[in-house]
Amino acid sequence: MKDMYQMIGLSKQAHYKRVSQFKKLDNISKEVVAAAQILRTEHKRMGCRKIYDEIKPIAIGRDKTEALLLKNGFRIKRKRNYRRTTYAGKKWYPNLISNLEVTDVNQLWVSDMTYISVGVKKHYYLTLILDVYSRKIKGWSLSDNQTAQCTVIAAFKRAMEGFDKKQVSKLIFHSDRGSQYSCDELEAMHIENNIDASMGGKAWENAHAESLNGILKNEYIDLENTNIKLLPCRKLIKNIIEKYNNKRPHGSLKNMKPVEFETFVQQLTAEQKPIFKINY
C-alpha cells in the first residue's frame, strides 16, 4: 500500500483525510435532503433557493445546495395561466405608483383576480390584496362568480378589518382596469376611507399582484384534479394564505416572512426603515 500511495503521489494520511471529507459531505448532503423534504411537506412547491434560505446548511453553499436538491428530484415545473379574469371597465383611475417610493406598511396595496382550476373544467375566482411593502396578503376572497360584490368588495372588506380611517388615510389601492375595481361601491369605500385609487393598463403595471398569483399557484394551490366544493376550498385557501404570511420567506425582505417583517419594521425609526421603489 505504501508503494501504491507513492505511485499516485498521495500520503496515507491525505488519503484517509479525503475519505473522511467525502463521508462528511455525504452526511451533510443527506441531512440537507432530509430537511428539504420536511419543508416540502408544508410548502409542497417551494423553490430550491427558498429552501436553502430556510435551512442554511453548514459547509455547503447555495449553488451546491440547489444542484443537490435538483439532482434529488426537487425541481418544480412552473404552471402557466392564459385565462383572462377581468375586462376593462368604463371608468379608469390614473396610475399613481410609477416610480413611487414606498416607505412603510399600508401605503400601497395592490390587487388582482385569478382563476383557481378545480375538478374537471371547473374553476373559482381568487381575489387577493397585497401590501407591497411587507408582502403580506391583507385581504382575499374566493367565489364562484366574477361579480364585484363577491370578488373585490369581499376581499377589500376583509383587508379593512381592524383598520380605522387614520391607519389607511395615506393608502394607495392599485389594480388593473377590471370593471370590478371601478364599481361604484368600491369607489364609495375609497372615498369614505380617504384612499386613493390607482390603475395600471398593462400586466407589468401590476407586477407585484401578478407575482403573488404565480407564487400561490406554483407553490401552494394545486386543485386541478380535485372535485372540491366552494366552502371547503375557502378553508383551504385561508390556510394557504396564513402559511404564506407567517412561514414563507421573501428575498426582498431579507428572507423574513411578511408578518415577521411587519413586526421588525415597527421597531425602526422612519430613517431606518427600508425603501422599496416601484420600477414599473
ROLUMLUM-21330 format. One record per residue (C-alpha): residue in one letter; z, x, y. Coordinates in steps of 0.02 Angstrom, whole numbers, padded with zeros to 5 digits, always signed. Layout:
BEGIN
aZXY
...
//
This chain:
BEGIN
m+00000+00000+00000
k+00039+00145+00116
d-00137+00213+00091
m-00209+00041+00125
y-00112+00025+00288
q-00175+00197+00340
m-00353+00150+00295
i-00353-00003+00410
g-00255+00087+00546
l-00105-00028+00539
s+00077+00012+00504
k+00181-00086+00382
q+00296-00142+00522
a+00150-00201+00628
h+00080-00298+00480
y+00241-00392+00448
k+00264-00421+00635
r+00092-00501+00642
v+00129-00607+00488
s+00290-00663+00571
q+00198-00708+00731
f+00070-00811+00633
k+00210-00904+00544
k+00299-00936+00709
l+00138-01001+00789
d+00105-01110+00637
n+00279-01185+00651
i+00257-01216+00838
s+00089-01299+00805
k+00167-01415+00676
e+00306-01459+00798
v+00179-01495+00936
v+00076-01609+00823
a+00234-01699+00764
a+00295-01725+00943
a+00121-01786+00994
q+00120-01911+00850
i+00287-01981+00910
l+00218-02001+01086
r+00063-02086+01019
t+00166-02218+00929
e+00216-02283+01100
h+00067-02229+01204
k-00068-02257+01074
r-00213-02185+01176
m-00126-02060+01289
g-00240-01913+01329
c-00206-01738+01262
r-00170-01666+01435
k-00042-01802+01470
i+00037-01767+01300
y+00050-01582+01345
d+00133-01625+01511
e+00262-01730+01420
i+00309-01613+01276
k+00285-01447+01370
p+00284-01339+01211
i+00358-01164+01217
a+00243-01014+01184
i+00082-01116+01185
g-00017-01156+01342
r-00106-01313+01399
d-00281-01267+01340
k-00221-01212+01168
t-00117-01370+01153
e-00267-01479+01195
a-00376-01385+01070
l-00242-01402+00936
l-00224-01590+00966
l-00412-01619+00968
k-00427-01522+00805
n-00294-01636+00729
g-00382-01799+00772
f-00307-01842+00942
r-00475-01865+01030
i-00491-02032+01119
k-00656-02122+01132
r-00665-02198+01305
k-00711-02381+01323
r-00838-02441+01449
n-00839-02609+01534
y-01003-02675+01600
r-00947-02853+01636
r-00934-02919+01811
t-00771-03007+01855
t-00789-03052+02039
y-00927-03117+02150
a-00933-03088+02336
g-00858-03224+02445
k-00925-03285+02612
k-00781-03206+02709
w-00755-03018+02714
y-00625-02904+02792
p-00663-02730+02862
n-00621-02575+02760
l-00458-02512+02837
i-00419-02373+02715
s-00562-02248+02725
n-00483-02077+02762
l-00312-02161+02779
e-00157-02052+02754
v-00027-02142+02651
t+00148-02075+02681
d+00264-02196+02590
v+00276-02338+02465
n+00224-02514+02516
q+00097-02451+02642
l-00058-02479+02536
w-00080-02596+02389
v-00248-02610+02301
s-00302-02746+02183
d-00440-02786+02060
m-00481-02902+01916
t-00545-02851+01744
y-00590-02927+01576
i-00474-02912+01427
s-00576-02945+01269
v-00481-03038+01132
g-00537-03101+00963
v-00723-03131+00946
k-00823-03168+01105
k-00667-03219+01199
h-00578-03143+01348
y-00440-03162+01476
y-00436-03105+01657
l-00310-02972+01707
t-00271-02954+01892
l-00173-02800+01948
i-00093-02746+02112
l-00056-02560+02127
d+00045-02463+02255
v-00068-02314+02290
y+00074-02201+02347
s+00184-02219+02192
r+00050-02279+02069
k+00171-02419+02021
i+00100-02587+01970
k+00183-02708+02090
g+00105-02869+02029
w-00006-02937+01893
s-00070-03097+01814
l-00161-03142+01654
s-00263-03301+01648
d-00399-03388+01550
n-00496-03434+01708
q-00553-03350+01869
t-00478-03468+01996
a-00389-03383+02141
q-00229-03479+02102
c-00217-03411+01925
t-00276-03234+01964
v-00250-03158+02136
i-00121-03282+02203
a-00014-03270+02046
a-00020-03080+02049
f+00019-03072+02235
k+00168-03189+02219
r+00237-03080+02080
a+00211-02923+02185
m+00304-03001+02332
e+00458-03047+02230
g+00612-02962+02306
f+00524-02910+02467
d+00556-02978+02641
k+00436-02976+02788
k+00508-02814+02860
q+00476-02717+02700
v+00290-02760+02697
s+00254-02778+02882
k+00150-02617+02884
l+00064-02653+02720
i-00125-02649+02694
f-00188-02754+02549
h-00356-02685+02492
s-00478-02760+02366
d-00662-02784+02332
r-00757-02928+02413
g-00725-03051+02273
s-00710-03231+02329
q-00534-03242+02257
y-00474-03112+02384
s-00546-03208+02532
c-00471-03377+02488
d-00375-03474+02621
e-00209-03470+02527
l-00206-03281+02512
e-00256-03264+02694
a-00109-03377+02744
m+00011-03270+02641
h-00054-03113+02727
i-00029-03190+02899
e+00145-03253+02854
n+00200-03078+02800
n+00105-02978+02934
i-00004-02896+02802
d-00174-02825+02847
a-00314-02872+02727
s-00447-02741+02689
m-00602-02741+02580
g-00725-02616+02509
g-00904-02660+02475
k-00938-02537+02333
a-00842-02499+02172
w-00795-02325+02232
e-00716-02402+02388
n-00580-02471+02275
a-00567-02319+02162
h-00378-02323+02131
a-00387-02502+02066
e-00539-02463+01959
s-00450-02310+01888
l-00297-02414+01844
n-00407-02536+01748
g-00477-02391+01648
i-00306-02317+01609
l-00236-02480+01542
k-00391-02525+01442
n-00420-02350+01374
e-00240-02305+01334
y-00144-02466+01301
i-00243-02627+01283
d-00347-02647+01125
l-00359-02831+01077
e-00545-02846+01044
n-00523-02899+00863
t-00356-02988+00889
n-00351-03177+00898
i-00204-03187+01019
k-00159-03338+01125
l-00127-03328+01311
l+00064-03338+01314
p+00098-03201+01184
c-00039-03097+01267
r+00054-03112+01433
k+00212-03046+01348
l+00113-02901+01278
i+00037-02860+01449
k+00210-02869+01528
n+00275-02740+01403
i+00124-02628+01433
i+00149-02633+01622
e+00335-02592+01604
k+00287-02445+01494
y+00156-02387+01619
n+00279-02400+01765
n+00425-02318+01678
k+00356-02199+01548
r+00179-02140+01590
p+00171-01976+01689
h+00043-01952+01828
g-00030-01785+01876
s-00044-01841+02058
l+00145-01873+02057
k+00185-01701+01986
n+00195-01781+01814
m+00329-01903+01866
k+00324-02086+01814
p+00293-02216+01951
v+00470-02286+01952
e+00541-02109+01942
f+00431-02056+02089
e+00486-02202+02197
t+00668-02157+02166
f+00630-01975+02205
v+00543-02005+02373
q+00682-02121+02432
q+00793-01967+02441
l+00670-01871+02553
t+00654-01872+02740
a+00492-01930+02819
e+00441-01749+02847
q+00475-01704+02664
k+00376-01846+02587
p+00205-01802+02515
i+00049-01870+02598
f-00095-01948+02500
k-00261-01956+02588
i-00388-02086+02538
n-00554-01998+02509
y-00666-02149+02493
//
